[in-house]
């Protein structure tokens, strides 16, 4: 017997979570199913709307001014600028004062662990004191035995970009951890708990080690590990002890800001009554003909692999949020490119040599591989017809955009998740 819901979202990342929250606004039975890991734990926690044009122009100052100039088929072109604004409002309501950037349409310029400057629309409050537009002199602090952030190198790279402040980088010993293989989350938890080191709380010990390096700096940037559950308390404590502003620098995975965002989304899903089933994988579906409400084929139920057997899940509407080539939502092989669960058409050249550019850093067509969709985000066949009347696709599984080059991935996930969830909820309630 199938498990019954009104809307079923396949995929538990940012796009899937926003889709589930949007569908749940109609007081429906909404379920989200996902594999063990969420991509949010590898993400920076920054919410990029549009940092560069598809032609590589940028960084963009006012992203909303460029949304109407995007080519046909781009995910933002499919949903429209108004929906992007509405979707960001939904995100802002979920994260509350844990994120900044909602006060303006302009991108902020955020320093990264590599020493580059990234244009982004929303960013954790922990990042706000470190914006590159702020002229205060800056000290970057890295930790011995913690890979992924070389503070002196990052400082030199930032200085080379022409930032309007003096910046230096130093490396110190983290107070309570001396092993080489400690995860970044272990460092964050140590500050959360303010673990004692030879009788001294770890935050006090860290502040003491950094204070002697200040040399007039008005703010200090740390790798993004200043607590998971009590990050605001950790930052405030360090700032008071140092007498300067303290901020975090987004870096490589695993991502503490990504973990924080995931926890806020999970809390919002629980509050909205969304049922979340993790550690399972959707492997197949069963379909049928259309009904009087909608022409075309319909998905009757999906098959979810759990504990070595296939369990049927049935819903009126489905949302596909399984990610792109990296996340496994799109498969590629010598036989071609395909979407593995529902077999949806993925536009791509048959000649594999046309998937790549000659320049390793060039404009690679494969970066835009994904599903083509209509304006309600239903995947389209090669003939331009909806694959299924009751399936919508969101986030990185969509084609038509180079998320990494444009710095648009999170914004597209939020906007398409919001639109698809709204459509699915409306259809399920009809």
C-alpha positions as CSV (number, residue, x, y, z in Angstrom):
1,X,0.0,0.0,0.0
2,X,1.4,3.4,-1.0
3,X,2.2,6.2,1.4
4,X,-0.2,9.0,0.5
5,X,0.5,12.8,0.3
6,X,-0.8,15.7,-1.7
7,X,2.6,17.0,-2.8
8,X,5.9,15.0,-2.8
9,X,9.2,16.9,-3.2
10,X,12.2,14.7,-4.2
11,X,15.4,16.3,-2.9
12,X,16.2,18.0,0.4
13,X,18.5,20.9,-0.5
14,X,17.6,24.6,-0.7
15,X,15.4,24.3,-3.8
16,X,13.5,21.3,-2.4
17,X,13.0,22.9,1.0
18,X,11.6,26.2,-0.4
19,X,9.3,24.2,-2.7
20,X,7.9,22.2,0.2
21,X,7.4,25.3,2.3
22,X,5.6,27.0,-0.6
23,X,3.3,24.0,-1.2
24,X,2.6,23.7,2.5
25,X,1.1,27.2,2.6
26,X,-2.2,25.7,1.4
27,X,-2.6,23.4,4.4
28,X,-1.8,20.3,2.3
29,X,-0.1,17.1,3.1
30,X,3.4,17.8,1.9
31,X,6.3,15.4,2.1
32,X,10.0,15.9,1.3
33,X,12.2,12.8,0.7
34,X,16.0,12.9,0.3
35,X,19.2,11.0,0.5
36,X,21.4,11.1,3.6
37,X,23.4,14.2,2.7
38,X,22.2,17.7,1.9
39,X,24.2,19.9,-0.5
40,X,23.8,22.7,2.0
41,X,26.5,21.2,4.1
42,X,28.9,21.8,1.3
43,X,27.6,25.2,0.3
44,X,29.0,28.5,1.5
45,X,25.8,29.7,3.0
46,X,25.8,32.8,0.7
47,X,22.7,33.4,-1.3
48,X,23.8,34.5,-4.8
49,X,21.2,36.1,-7.0
50,X,23.1,37.1,-10.1
51,X,26.7,38.1,-9.8
52,X,27.7,38.1,-13.5
53,X,25.9,38.1,-16.8
54,X,25.9,34.9,-18.9
55,X,28.5,36.8,-21.1
56,X,30.8,37.2,-18.1
57,X,30.2,40.9,-17.4
58,X,30.4,41.9,-13.8
59,X,30.5,41.9,-10.9
60,X,26.9,43.1,-11.2
61,X,25.8,45.9,-8.7
62,X,22.0,45.7,-9.2
63,X,21.0,42.1,-10.1
64,X,17.3,42.8,-10.5
65,X,18.1,45.3,-13.3
66,X,19.6,42.4,-15.3
67,X,17.0,39.7,-14.8
68,X,14.9,40.9,-17.7
69,X,17.9,40.7,-20.1
70,X,18.5,37.0,-19.6
71,X,18.1,34.6,-22.6
72,X,15.0,32.5,-23.2
73,X,15.0,29.3,-21.2
74,X,17.1,30.7,-18.4
75,X,15.4,29.7,-15.1
76,X,14.9,33.4,-14.1
77,X,13.4,34.1,-17.5
78,X,11.0,31.2,-16.9
79,X,9.7,32.4,-13.5
80,X,9.9,36.2,-14.0
81,X,11.4,39.0,-11.9
82,X,8.3,39.5,-9.6
83,X,8.5,35.8,-8.6
84,X,12.2,36.2,-7.7
85,X,11.3,39.0,-5.3
86,X,8.5,37.1,-3.7
87,X,10.7,34.0,-3.3
88,X,13.5,36.0,-1.6
89,X,10.8,37.4,0.8
90,X,10.0,33.8,1.7
91,X,13.6,33.0,2.3
92,X,14.0,36.2,4.4
93,X,11.1,35.1,6.6
94,X,12.7,31.7,7.2
95,X,16.1,33.0,8.2
96,X,15.1,36.2,10.0
97,X,17.9,38.2,11.5
98,X,20.4,35.4,10.9
99,X,20.9,36.8,7.4
100,X,21.6,40.3,6.1
101,X,21.1,42.0,2.7
102,X,17.3,42.3,2.6
103,X,17.5,46.1,3.0
104,X,18.8,46.7,-0.5
105,X,18.5,45.4,-4.1
106,X,22.3,45.8,-4.5
107,X,24.8,43.0,-4.3
108,X,27.2,42.9,-1.4
109,X,30.9,42.2,-1.9
110,X,31.9,39.4,0.4
111,X,35.6,38.3,0.8
112,X,36.1,34.5,0.5
113,X,38.6,32.2,2.0
114,X,40.5,32.2,-1.3
115,X,41.0,36.0,-1.1
116,X,38.5,36.8,-3.9
117,X,35.5,39.1,-3.7
118,X,32.1,37.5,-4.4
119,X,28.9,39.5,-5.2
120,X,26.0,38.1,-3.3
121,X,22.4,39.2,-2.4
122,X,22.0,37.6,1.0
123,X,24.7,36.6,3.5
124,X,24.9,35.4,7.1
125,X,24.9,38.2,9.7
126,X,28.3,36.7,10.8
127,X,29.7,37.8,7.5
128,X,28.3,41.4,7.5
129,X,31.2,43.2,9.4
130,X,33.7,41.9,6.8
131,X,32.2,43.3,3.6
132,X,34.8,44.5,1.1
133,X,33.0,47.9,0.8
134,X,33.9,48.6,4.5
135,X,37.1,50.6,4.7
136,X,38.2,49.5,8.2
137,X,41.7,47.9,8.5
138,X,41.4,44.1,8.7
139,X,43.3,41.2,10.3
140,X,42.6,37.7,9.0
141,X,43.2,34.8,11.3
142,X,43.9,31.2,10.2
143,X,44.6,28.1,12.4
144,X,47.5,25.7,12.3
145,X,46.4,22.1,11.2
146,X,43.2,23.4,9.8
147,X,43.3,23.1,5.9
148,X,41.2,25.2,3.6
149,X,42.2,28.7,4.8
150,X,45.6,30.2,4.5
151,X,45.2,33.6,6.1
152,X,48.4,35.3,4.9
153,X,47.7,34.1,1.3
154,X,44.1,35.2,1.5
155,X,45.1,38.6,2.8
156,X,47.6,39.1,-0.1
157,X,45.0,38.1,-2.6
158,X,42.5,40.5,-1.2
159,X,45.0,43.3,-1.2
160,X,45.7,42.6,-4.9
161,X,42.0,43.1,-5.7
162,X,42.3,46.7,-4.6
163,X,40.1,46.6,-1.5
164,X,39.9,50.0,0.3
165,X,41.5,48.8,3.5
166,X,44.8,47.5,4.9
167,X,44.7,43.8,5.4
168,X,47.1,41.3,7.0
169,X,46.9,37.6,7.7
170,X,48.3,35.5,10.6
171,X,48.2,31.9,11.6
172,X,47.7,30.8,15.2
173,X,47.1,27.6,17.2
174,X,43.5,26.9,17.9
175,X,43.2,26.8,21.7
176,X,41.7,23.4,22.4
177,X,42.6,21.2,19.4
178,X,46.0,20.0,18.5
179,X,45.3,17.0,16.2
180,X,45.7,17.2,12.5
181,X,42.5,15.5,11.5
182,X,39.9,17.4,13.5
183,X,36.9,18.4,11.4
184,X,35.9,22.1,11.2
185,X,32.7,21.2,13.0
186,X,34.8,20.0,15.9
187,X,36.4,23.5,16.2
188,X,32.9,25.1,16.0
189,X,31.5,22.9,18.7
190,X,34.5,23.7,20.9
191,X,33.7,27.4,20.7
192,X,29.9,26.7,21.2
193,X,30.7,24.9,24.5
194,X,33.5,27.3,25.4
195,X,35.7,24.3,26.3
196,X,38.3,24.9,28.9
197,X,42.0,24.7,28.0
198,X,44.3,24.4,31.1
199,X,41.5,26.0,33.1
200,X,40.9,28.8,30.6
201,X,37.7,29.0,28.5
202,X,38.6,28.5,24.8
203,X,37.1,31.8,23.7
204,X,39.2,33.7,26.2
205,X,42.3,31.7,25.1
206,X,41.6,32.4,21.4
207,X,41.1,36.1,22.1
208,X,44.3,36.3,24.0
209,X,46.3,34.7,21.1
210,X,44.7,37.1,18.6
211,X,44.9,40.3,20.6
212,X,48.7,40.5,20.3
213,X,48.4,40.4,16.5
214,X,45.9,43.2,16.1
215,X,48.3,46.0,15.3
216,X,45.6,48.6,14.9
217,X,43.1,46.5,13.0
218,X,39.5,47.5,13.5
219,X,38.1,44.1,12.6
220,X,39.1,40.5,12.6
221,X,38.0,37.8,10.2
222,X,38.0,34.1,11.1
223,X,37.2,31.0,9.1
224,X,33.5,30.3,9.3
225,X,33.6,28.1,12.4
226,X,32.5,30.4,15.2
227,X,29.9,28.1,16.6
228,X,27.1,26.1,15.2
229,X,24.2,26.5,17.7
230,X,25.4,29.6,19.5
231,X,27.3,31.4,16.8
232,X,25.9,34.9,17.6
233,X,27.0,34.4,21.3
234,X,30.5,33.2,20.2
235,X,31.1,36.2,17.9
236,X,29.8,38.7,20.5
237,X,32.0,37.2,23.1
238,X,35.1,37.4,20.9
239,X,34.3,40.9,19.8
240,X,34.0,42.1,23.4
241,X,37.2,40.4,24.4
242,X,39.1,41.8,21.4
243,X,37.5,45.2,21.4
244,X,37.0,45.1,17.6
245,X,34.4,43.8,15.1
246,X,34.5,40.1,14.4
247,X,33.3,38.4,11.2
248,X,33.4,35.0,9.4
249,X,34.9,34.2,6.0
250,X,33.0,31.7,3.9
251,X,35.2,28.8,2.8
252,X,35.4,25.3,1.5
253,X,33.2,22.4,2.7
254,X,32.2,21.1,5.1
255,X,30.4,24.4,5.7
256,X,29.3,25.6,9.1
257,X,27.2,28.4,7.7
258,X,25.6,25.8,5.4
259,X,24.8,23.6,8.4
260,X,23.2,26.5,10.2
261,X,21.1,27.3,7.2
262,X,20.0,23.6,6.8
263,X,18.9,23.6,10.5
264,X,16.8,26.7,10.0
265,X,15.2,25.2,7.0
266,X,14.5,22.0,8.8
267,X,12.9,23.9,11.6
268,X,10.7,25.9,9.2
269,X,9.6,22.7,7.5
270,X,8.7,21.1,10.8
271,X,6.7,24.3,11.8
272,X,4.9,24.2,8.5
273,X,3.9,20.5,9.0
274,X,6.0,19.1,6.2
275,X,6.9,15.5,6.7
276,X,10.6,14.9,6.0
277,X,11.9,11.5,5.2
278,X,15.7,11.3,4.9
279,X,18.1,8.4,4.1
280,X,16.0,7.1,1.2
281,X,16.4,7.3,-2.6
282,X,13.7,7.6,-5.2
283,X,14.7,5.1,-7.9
284,X,11.7,4.8,-10.3
285,X,8.1,5.8,-10.9
286,X,4.8,4.4,-12.2
287,X,2.7,6.5,-14.6
288,X,-0.6,6.7,-16.3
289,X,-2.7,8.7,-18.8
290,X,-3.8,12.2,-18.1
291,X,-7.2,13.1,-16.5
292,X,-9.8,15.7,-17.1
293,X,-7.8,18.4,-15.2
294,X,-4.7,18.2,-17.2
295,X,-3.7,16.8,-20.6
296,X,-0.6,14.5,-20.8
297,X,0.9,11.7,-18.8
298,X,0.7,11.7,-15.0
299,X,3.0,10.2,-12.4
300,X,0.9,7.9,-10.3
301,X,3.5,7.1,-7.7
302,X,7.2,6.9,-7.1
303,X,9.2,4.0,-5.8
304,X,11.5,4.8,-2.8
305,X,14.3,2.4,-1.9
306,X,14.6,1.9,1.8
307,X,16.0,-1.0,3.9
308,X,16.6,-3.0,0.8
309,X,13.1,-2.8,-0.6
310,X,11.1,-0.5,-2.8
311,X,8.2,1.3,-1.1
312,X,5.6,3.2,-3.2
313,X,4.8,6.8,-2.4
314,X,1.8,8.4,-4.0
315,X,0.9,12.1,-4.4
316,X,-1.1,14.4,-6.7
317,X,1.8,16.6,-7.5
318,X,5.6,16.0,-7.6
319,X,8.6,18.4,-7.5
320,X,12.0,17.2,-8.7
321,X,14.9,18.9,-6.8
322,X,17.7,16.3,-7.1
323,X,20.5,18.6,-8.3
324,X,22.5,18.8,-11.5
325,X,25.5,16.9,-12.9
326,X,27.5,17.2,-9.6
327,X,24.5,16.2,-7.3
328,X,23.4,13.3,-9.4
329,X,20.2,14.8,-10.6
330,X,21.5,14.6,-14.2
331,X,23.5,11.6,-15.5
332,X,26.0,11.7,-18.3
333,X,27.7,8.9,-20.1
334,X,29.0,8.0,-23.6
335,X,25.4,7.2,-24.4
336,X,24.2,10.7,-23.7
337,X,22.8,12.9,-20.9
338,X,19.6,11.9,-19.0
339,X,17.5,12.6,-15.9
340,X,17.7,9.2,-14.1
341,X,14.4,8.9,-12.2
342,X,11.7,10.0,-14.6
343,X,13.7,9.8,-17.9
344,X,13.0,13.4,-18.7
345,X,14.6,14.8,-21.8
346,X,17.9,16.8,-21.3
347,X,18.8,18.9,-24.4
348,X,22.4,18.4,-25.4
349,X,24.6,18.0,-28.5
350,X,24.9,14.4,-29.6
351,X,28.6,15.0,-30.5
352,X,30.5,14.8,-27.2
353,X,33.2,17.1,-28.5
354,X,30.6,19.9,-28.5
355,X,30.1,19.5,-24.7
356,X,33.4,21.3,-23.9
357,X,35.3,24.4,-24.9
358,X,39.0,24.2,-26.0
359,X,40.0,26.6,-23.2
360,X,39.9,24.8,-19.8
361,X,38.6,28.0,-18.3
362,X,36.3,28.7,-21.2
363,X,32.5,28.7,-21.6
364,X,31.7,25.0,-21.4
365,X,28.2,24.0,-22.8
366,X,27.9,21.1,-20.3
367,X,27.7,23.7,-17.4
368,X,24.2,24.6,-18.7
369,X,23.0,21.0,-19.2
370,X,19.7,20.3,-17.5
371,X,15.9,20.1,-18.0
372,X,14.1,22.6,-20.2
373,X,10.8,23.7,-18.6
374,X,7.7,25.7,-19.3
375,X,6.7,28.7,-17.2
376,X,5.1,26.5,-14.5
377,X,8.4,24.6,-14.4
378,X,7.2,21.4,-16.0
379,X,10.0,19.5,-17.8
380,X,9.6,19.5,-21.6
381,X,10.0,16.7,-24.1
382,X,12.2,17.2,-27.2
383,X,9.0,18.3,-29.0
384,X,8.4,21.0,-26.4
385,X,5.4,19.3,-24.6
386,X,5.2,18.7,-20.9
387,X,6.8,15.3,-19.9
388,X,4.2,14.9,-17.2
389,X,1.2,17.1,-16.2
390,X,2.0,16.8,-12.4
391,X,5.8,17.1,-12.3
392,X,7.9,20.2,-11.8
393,X,11.6,20.7,-11.6
394,X,13.6,23.2,-9.6
395,X,17.2,24.2,-8.7
396,X,20.3,22.7,-10.3
397,X,18.4,20.1,-12.3
398,X,17.3,22.9,-14.6
399,X,19.2,23.8,-17.7
400,X,19.9,27.1,-19.4
401,X,22.2,28.7,-16.8
402,X,25.8,28.3,-15.7
403,X,25.2,28.6,-12.0
404,X,28.9,28.7,-11.0
405,X,30.0,31.3,-13.6
406,X,26.9,33.5,-13.1
407,X,27.0,33.2,-9.3
408,X,23.2,32.5,-9.4
409,X,22.7,29.0,-8.0
410,X,21.1,29.8,-4.7
411,X,18.9,32.5,-6.1
412,X,17.7,30.1,-8.8
413,X,17.0,27.4,-6.2
414,X,14.9,29.8,-4.1
415,X,13.0,31.3,-7.0
416,X,12.2,28.1,-8.8
417,X,11.5,26.3,-5.6
418,X,9.0,28.9,-4.6
419,X,7.2,29.0,-8.1
420,X,7.1,25.2,-8.4
421,X,5.8,24.7,-4.9
422,X,3.1,27.3,-5.4
423,X,2.0,25.7,-8.6
424,X,2.1,22.2,-7.1
425,X,0.1,23.3,-4.1
426,X,-2.5,25.1,-6.2
427,X,-3.0,22.1,-8.4
428,X,-3.1,19.6,-5.5
429,X,-5.8,21.8,-3.8
430,X,-7.9,22.1,-6.9
